[in-house]
Amino acid sequence: MYRAVIGLEVHLQLRTRSKLFSACPADYHGAEPNTYTDPLTLGLPGTLPTLNREAVDLALMFGLALNCDVSGFTQFHRKNYFYPDAPKNFQLSQYDRPIARNGYLDVEGGRIRIKRAHLEDDAGKLIHPAYAPYSLLDLNRAGSPLIEMVTEADITSPEQARAFLEAVQAIAQSLGVSDATPEEGKMRCDVNLSVHRPGQPWGTKVEVKNLNSFRSVARAIEYETARQTRVL
């Protein structure tokens, strides 16, 4: 009998007036593509970031609501990757000094520990038209402020994962930290999952990325648990 070991990475778009490192407005939803950009969003030479204080305040509030320890000192790093939706060719994110860490949420089925919650800027959006030999790029979202929250591998079932996400959404919305609407891409989730026999070492982890509904998270957990069990 195999048992699933599950952790989640949750991305929440913060409810700020401007982007994380520039004064470009962040409320781009419904706008024409590539109209909410500026020199910093586009990664033009000579531009320098200025941290959005409103985003820091919201992240601190959210971290405290998750029973986290908040940092007296925090730091950003460059996470380099060369994708078409990343005009700077790097993401400004936090690594070893996140803004909040070591929290927890109690949900039905037990306590879920939260390893870290950190700030980072979002990428743009690639659009793949059906049956077209090309992709389209919209950079309105690029530079928008995100909180990424990473849990420990404490989740044991699809139902518990859904209960945890519903609790996170309720906290974010009630505090005004984020709209946390998956259908608008303002709450996205990655699932990290492996299976093992009780008493044996954990198996090889698989990451299922960019799930945009609680139902998709639950179905991905069900499918990946069955797939890994079948392979083993």
C-alpha positions as CSV (number, residue, x, y, z in Angstrom):
1,M,0.0,0.0,0.0
2,Y,1.5,3.3,-1.1
3,R,0.9,6.6,0.7
4,A,1.1,10.1,-0.9
5,V,3.3,12.8,0.4
6,I,2.1,16.2,-0.8
7,G,3.3,19.8,-0.6
8,L,1.9,22.9,-2.3
9,E,3.3,26.1,-3.7
10,V,0.7,28.8,-3.8
11,H,1.1,32.1,-5.8
12,L,-1.1,35.0,-4.8
13,Q,-1.2,38.3,-6.8
14,L,-1.2,41.1,-4.3
15,R,-3.8,43.8,-4.4
16,T,-1.6,46.8,-5.0
17,R,-1.9,49.9,-7.1
18,S,1.4,49.5,-8.9
19,K,3.8,46.8,-9.8
20,L,6.4,45.4,-7.4
21,F,9.4,47.4,-8.6
22,S,8.0,50.2,-10.7
23,A,5.2,52.8,-10.7
24,C,3.4,51.1,-13.6
25,P,-0.2,50.4,-12.7
26,A,-0.9,46.8,-11.7
27,D,-4.7,46.6,-12.4
28,Y,-4.3,45.4,-16.0
29,H,-7.2,42.9,-16.1
30,G,-9.3,43.3,-19.2
31,A,-6.8,45.8,-20.8
32,E,-5.5,45.6,-24.3
33,P,-2.3,43.5,-24.5
34,N,1.0,45.2,-23.7
35,T,-0.6,48.5,-22.6
36,Y,0.4,48.2,-18.9
37,T,4.2,48.3,-19.4
38,D,7.1,50.7,-18.7
39,P,10.8,50.6,-19.3
40,L,11.5,48.5,-16.2
41,T,8.7,46.0,-17.0
42,L,10.3,45.6,-20.5
43,G,13.8,45.1,-19.0
44,L,15.2,48.1,-20.9
45,P,18.9,48.9,-20.3
46,G,19.6,51.4,-17.4
47,T,16.4,50.7,-15.5
48,L,16.6,50.1,-11.7
49,P,14.0,48.7,-9.4
50,T,12.3,50.5,-6.5
51,L,10.5,48.3,-4.1
52,N,6.8,48.9,-3.6
53,R,6.2,49.5,0.1
54,E,2.5,48.6,-0.2
55,A,3.4,45.1,-1.3
56,V,5.8,44.7,1.7
57,D,3.0,45.8,4.1
58,L,0.5,43.3,2.6
59,A,3.1,40.5,2.6
60,L,3.9,41.1,6.3
61,M,0.1,41.2,7.2
62,F,-0.4,37.9,5.3
63,G,2.6,36.3,7.0
64,L,1.3,37.2,10.4
65,A,-2.1,35.7,9.5
66,L,-0.4,32.5,8.7
67,N,1.3,32.3,12.1
68,C,4.7,32.9,10.5
69,D,7.8,34.5,11.9
70,V,8.4,37.7,10.0
71,S,11.9,38.8,9.1
72,G,13.7,41.9,10.5
73,F,15.9,41.8,7.4
74,T,14.9,40.5,4.0
75,Q,16.7,40.3,0.6
76,F,16.0,39.8,-3.1
77,H,18.0,37.7,-5.6
78,R,18.0,37.3,-9.3
79,K,16.5,34.0,-10.4
80,N,17.8,33.7,-14.0
81,Y,15.9,32.0,-16.7
82,F,15.5,32.7,-20.4
83,Y,11.8,32.5,-21.3
84,P,9.9,34.7,-23.8
85,D,7.6,35.9,-21.0
86,A,10.5,37.2,-18.9
87,P,11.8,40.4,-20.7
88,K,14.6,41.0,-18.0
89,N,15.8,37.4,-18.4
90,F,15.5,37.1,-14.6
91,Q,12.9,37.2,-11.9
92,L,13.4,39.2,-8.7
93,S,12.6,36.8,-5.9
94,Q,13.6,36.0,-2.3
95,Y,15.6,32.9,-1.5
96,D,17.4,32.5,1.9
97,R,15.9,35.5,3.6
98,P,12.1,35.4,2.8
99,I,9.8,38.0,4.4
100,A,8.0,35.3,6.4
101,R,8.7,31.7,7.4
102,N,7.9,28.8,9.8
103,G,4.1,29.3,10.0
104,Y,1.1,27.0,10.0
105,L,-2.6,26.7,9.3
106,D,-4.9,24.2,11.0
107,V,-7.5,22.7,8.6
108,E,-9.7,19.7,8.6
109,G,-7.4,16.7,8.8
110,G,-4.6,18.3,10.7
111,R,-2.0,21.1,10.8
112,I,-0.2,22.2,7.6
113,R,3.2,23.8,8.3
114,I,4.2,26.7,6.1
115,K,7.9,26.7,5.2
116,R,8.1,30.2,3.8
117,A,6.2,33.0,2.2
118,H,8.2,35.4,0.0
119,L,7.7,38.3,-2.5
120,E,8.6,38.1,-6.2
121,D,7.5,39.7,-9.4
122,D,5.4,37.9,-11.9
123,A,6.2,37.0,-15.5
124,G,4.2,37.9,-18.6
125,K,1.7,35.7,-20.3
126,L,2.1,33.5,-23.3
127,I,-1.0,32.8,-25.4
128,H,-1.0,29.8,-27.7
129,P,-3.8,30.2,-30.4
130,A,-5.3,26.9,-31.4
131,Y,-3.8,25.3,-34.5
132,A,-1.5,28.3,-35.0
133,P,2.3,27.8,-35.6
134,Y,3.2,30.7,-33.3
135,S,2.5,32.1,-29.7
136,L,1.5,35.6,-28.6
137,L,3.1,37.5,-25.7
138,D,1.3,39.9,-23.3
139,L,3.5,41.7,-20.9
140,N,0.8,43.4,-18.9
141,R,1.2,41.0,-16.0
142,A,5.0,41.2,-16.0
143,G,6.3,42.8,-12.8
144,S,3.1,42.3,-10.9
145,P,3.6,41.6,-7.2
146,L,3.3,38.0,-6.0
147,I,3.5,36.2,-2.7
148,E,4.7,32.7,-3.1
149,M,3.9,30.4,-0.1
150,V,5.5,27.0,0.2
151,T,4.1,24.3,2.5
152,E,5.9,21.4,4.1
153,A,4.9,18.0,2.8
154,D,2.2,17.6,5.4
155,I,-0.8,17.2,3.1
156,T,-2.2,13.6,2.8
157,S,-5.2,13.8,0.5
158,P,-7.0,15.9,-2.2
159,E,-9.6,16.9,0.3
160,Q,-7.1,18.3,2.7
161,A,-5.3,20.2,-0.1
162,R,-8.6,21.8,-1.1
163,A,-9.4,22.7,2.6
164,F,-6.0,24.3,2.9
165,L,-6.4,26.4,-0.3
166,E,-9.9,27.5,0.7
167,A,-8.5,28.7,4.1
168,V,-5.7,30.6,2.4
169,Q,-8.1,32.2,0.0
170,A,-10.4,33.3,2.8
171,I,-7.6,34.9,4.7
172,A,-6.2,36.7,1.7
173,Q,-9.6,38.0,0.7
174,S,-10.7,39.0,4.2
175,L,-7.5,41.0,4.8
176,G,-7.6,42.6,1.4
177,V,-4.2,41.2,0.6
178,S,-5.3,39.6,-2.7
179,D,-8.4,39.0,-4.7
180,A,-7.2,35.4,-4.7
181,T,-9.5,34.5,-7.7
182,P,-8.1,31.4,-9.5
183,E,-10.3,32.1,-12.6
184,E,-8.4,35.4,-13.1
185,G,-5.0,33.9,-12.5
186,K,-4.7,35.8,-9.2
187,M,-4.3,32.5,-7.2
188,R,-2.2,29.7,-8.8
189,C,-0.9,26.5,-7.4
190,D,1.8,23.9,-8.0
191,V,1.6,20.4,-6.5
192,N,4.7,18.5,-5.4
193,L,3.9,14.8,-4.9
194,S,5.6,11.5,-4.3
195,V,4.4,8.1,-3.0
196,H,6.1,5.6,-0.6
197,R,5.3,2.6,1.5
198,P,4.8,3.5,5.2
199,G,8.2,3.2,7.0
200,Q,10.1,3.5,3.7
201,P,12.0,6.6,2.3
202,W,9.9,9.0,0.3
203,G,9.8,8.4,-3.5
204,T,10.8,10.7,-6.3
205,K,8.9,14.0,-6.3
206,V,6.9,15.2,-9.3
207,E,5.8,18.8,-9.7
208,V,2.5,19.6,-11.4
209,K,2.6,23.3,-12.2
210,N,0.2,26.2,-12.8
211,L,-3.1,24.7,-11.6
212,N,-5.8,27.4,-11.7
213,S,-8.7,25.9,-9.7
214,F,-9.1,24.0,-6.5
215,R,-10.8,21.2,-8.5
216,S,-7.8,20.9,-10.7
217,V,-5.5,20.6,-7.7
218,A,-7.6,17.8,-6.2
219,R,-7.8,16.0,-9.6
220,A,-4.1,16.3,-10.2
221,I,-3.4,14.8,-6.8
222,E,-5.7,11.9,-7.4
223,Y,-4.2,11.3,-10.9
224,E,-0.6,11.6,-9.9
225,T,-1.0,9.4,-6.9
226,A,-2.5,6.7,-9.0
227,R,0.1,7.1,-11.8
228,Q,3.1,6.9,-9.5
229,T,1.6,3.9,-7.6
230,R,1.0,2.1,-10.9
231,V,4.6,2.8,-12.1
232,L,6.1,1.4,-8.9
